[in-house]
């Protein structure tokens, strides 16, 4: 069987220490990340958010040490994947992937530095 080639431009890491606040047309949600890259974030929410929904994403990256303050990024995104998670025969929550569609270079640099710290 052929090896699956990674298509992502930026590495993705599992990281559930990032606070995430989502808002969009008619909804708000506060959650934690499941994983993150310099191009998007994966998280779980308690309601269905259809693919291609535009969302505002407030990302709170933990500081470098226990006493340092978190870094907050206010980003625009689009839901590119939505997956219902079933437990006991009913939908428990939805895992959604959000692509950051208007990321500025300095915002991407902050994400890249955070991810690099986690990889070391």
VENNOR-V740266 format. One record per pair of residues at least 6 apart in sequence whose ideal C-beta (glycine too) atoms are under 8 Angstrom apart, sorted by sequence separation. I is the first residue (numbers start at 0). GAP is how many residues later the second one is. D is the distance in whole Angstrom. If there is no record, write none. Layout:
BEGIN
i=I gap=GAP d=D
i=I gap=GAP d=D
END
This chain:
BEGIN
i=21 gap=6 d=7
i=22 gap=6 d=8
i=34 gap=6 d=7
i=35 gap=6 d=7
i=48 gap=6 d=7
i=62 gap=6 d=5
i=84 gap=6 d=7
i=85 gap=6 d=7
i=20 gap=7 d=7
i=21 gap=7 d=5
i=34 gap=7 d=5
i=62 gap=7 d=6
i=83 gap=7 d=5
i=84 gap=7 d=5
i=99 gap=7 d=8
i=20 gap=8 d=7
i=21 gap=8 d=8
i=32 gap=8 d=5
i=33 gap=8 d=5
i=61 gap=8 d=6
i=62 gap=8 d=7
i=84 gap=8 d=5
i=102 gap=8 d=8
i=20 gap=9 d=5
i=21 gap=9 d=7
i=32 gap=9 d=7
i=33 gap=9 d=6
i=60 gap=9 d=6
i=83 gap=9 d=8
i=84 gap=9 d=7
i=19 gap=10 d=7
i=32 gap=10 d=5
i=33 gap=10 d=6
i=59 gap=10 d=5
i=60 gap=10 d=4
i=83 gap=10 d=5
i=84 gap=10 d=6
i=18 gap=11 d=7
i=19 gap=11 d=5
i=31 gap=11 d=7
i=59 gap=11 d=7
i=60 gap=11 d=8
i=82 gap=11 d=7
i=19 gap=12 d=6
i=30 gap=12 d=5
i=31 gap=12 d=8
i=59 gap=12 d=5
i=60 gap=12 d=7
i=81 gap=12 d=6
i=82 gap=12 d=5
i=18 gap=13 d=6
i=19 gap=13 d=6
i=30 gap=13 d=6
i=58 gap=13 d=7
i=81 gap=13 d=8
i=82 gap=13 d=7
i=17 gap=14 d=7
i=18 gap=14 d=8
i=30 gap=14 d=6
i=57 gap=14 d=6
i=58 gap=14 d=5
i=80 gap=14 d=8
i=81 gap=14 d=5
i=16 gap=15 d=7
i=17 gap=15 d=4
i=57 gap=15 d=7
i=80 gap=15 d=7
i=81 gap=15 d=8
i=15 gap=16 d=5
i=16 gap=16 d=7
i=28 gap=16 d=5
i=40 gap=16 d=7
i=56 gap=16 d=8
i=57 gap=16 d=6
i=58 gap=16 d=6
i=80 gap=16 d=4
i=15 gap=17 d=6
i=28 gap=17 d=7
i=56 gap=17 d=8
i=57 gap=17 d=8
i=78 gap=17 d=5
i=79 gap=17 d=5
i=14 gap=18 d=6
i=15 gap=18 d=6
i=17 gap=18 d=6
i=28 gap=18 d=7
i=40 gap=18 d=7
i=55 gap=18 d=7
i=56 gap=18 d=5
i=78 gap=18 d=7
i=79 gap=18 d=7
i=55 gap=19 d=7
i=56 gap=19 d=7
i=78 gap=19 d=6
i=79 gap=19 d=5
i=13 gap=20 d=7
i=14 gap=20 d=6
i=26 gap=20 d=6
i=55 gap=20 d=6
i=56 gap=20 d=5
i=77 gap=20 d=7
i=13 gap=21 d=5
i=14 gap=21 d=5
i=19 gap=21 d=6
i=21 gap=21 d=8
i=54 gap=21 d=8
i=55 gap=21 d=8
i=76 gap=21 d=4
i=77 gap=21 d=5
i=12 gap=22 d=6
i=26 gap=22 d=7
i=53 gap=22 d=7
i=54 gap=22 d=5
i=76 gap=22 d=6
i=11 gap=23 d=5
i=12 gap=23 d=6
i=17 gap=23 d=7
i=19 gap=23 d=5
i=21 gap=23 d=7
i=53 gap=23 d=7
i=54 gap=23 d=7
i=76 gap=23 d=5
i=77 gap=23 d=5
i=11 gap=24 d=7
i=12 gap=24 d=7
i=53 gap=24 d=6
i=54 gap=24 d=6
i=75 gap=24 d=7
i=76 gap=24 d=6
i=11 gap=25 d=4
i=23 gap=25 d=7
i=52 gap=25 d=7
i=74 gap=25 d=5
i=75 gap=25 d=6
i=10 gap=26 d=6
i=32 gap=26 d=8
i=51 gap=26 d=6
i=52 gap=26 d=5
i=75 gap=26 d=4
i=9 gap=27 d=5
i=21 gap=27 d=8
i=51 gap=27 d=7
i=74 gap=27 d=7
i=9 gap=28 d=4
i=24 gap=28 d=7
i=50 gap=28 d=6
i=51 gap=28 d=8
i=74 gap=28 d=6
i=7 gap=29 d=6
i=8 gap=29 d=8
i=9 gap=29 d=5
i=23 gap=29 d=6
i=24 gap=29 d=8
i=49 gap=29 d=7
i=50 gap=29 d=6
i=8 gap=30 d=6
i=11 gap=30 d=8
i=23 gap=30 d=6
i=48 gap=30 d=5
i=50 gap=30 d=7
i=7 gap=31 d=7
i=23 gap=31 d=4
i=50 gap=31 d=6
i=22 gap=32 d=7
i=23 gap=32 d=7
i=49 gap=32 d=7
i=74 gap=32 d=7
i=21 gap=33 d=5
i=22 gap=33 d=5
i=48 gap=33 d=6
i=21 gap=34 d=7
i=47 gap=34 d=7
i=72 gap=34 d=5
i=21 gap=35 d=6
i=20 gap=36 d=7
i=21 gap=36 d=8
i=40 gap=36 d=8
i=47 gap=36 d=7
i=19 gap=37 d=7
i=20 gap=37 d=4
i=39 gap=37 d=7
i=72 gap=37 d=6
i=19 gap=38 d=7
i=72 gap=38 d=8
i=19 gap=39 d=6
i=20 gap=39 d=8
i=70 gap=39 d=6
i=18 gap=40 d=7
i=19 gap=40 d=8
i=39 gap=40 d=7
i=17 gap=41 d=6
i=18 gap=41 d=4
i=43 gap=41 d=7
i=56 gap=41 d=6
i=17 gap=42 d=7
i=17 gap=43 d=6
i=54 gap=43 d=6
i=56 gap=43 d=7
i=70 gap=43 d=8
i=17 gap=44 d=7
i=16 gap=45 d=5
i=48 gap=45 d=7
i=47 gap=46 d=6
i=45 gap=47 d=6
i=46 gap=47 d=7
i=48 gap=47 d=5
i=44 gap=48 d=7
i=45 gap=48 d=8
i=43 gap=49 d=5
i=44 gap=49 d=5
i=60 gap=49 d=7
i=43 gap=50 d=7
i=60 gap=50 d=8
i=18 gap=51 d=7
i=43 gap=51 d=5
i=44 gap=51 d=6
i=42 gap=52 d=7
i=43 gap=52 d=7
i=41 gap=53 d=7
i=42 gap=53 d=6
i=60 gap=53 d=5
i=63 gap=53 d=7
i=41 gap=54 d=7
i=41 gap=55 d=5
i=42 gap=55 d=7
i=40 gap=56 d=8
i=41 gap=56 d=8
i=39 gap=57 d=6
i=40 gap=57 d=5
i=39 gap=58 d=5
i=39 gap=59 d=5
i=40 gap=59 d=8
i=38 gap=60 d=6
i=39 gap=60 d=6
i=33 gap=61 d=7
i=38 gap=61 d=6
i=38 gap=64 d=7
i=37 gap=65 d=8
i=38 gap=69 d=8
i=37 gap=70 d=5
i=37 gap=73 d=4
i=36 gap=74 d=8
i=37 gap=74 d=5
i=35 gap=75 d=7
i=21 gap=76 d=8
i=37 gap=77 d=7
i=35 gap=78 d=8
i=36 gap=78 d=7
i=35 gap=79 d=7
i=14 gap=100 d=8
i=9 gap=102 d=7
i=12 gap=102 d=6
i=14 gap=103 d=6
i=10 gap=104 d=6
i=9 gap=105 d=8
i=12 gap=105 d=5
i=12 gap=106 d=7
i=10 gap=108 d=7
END
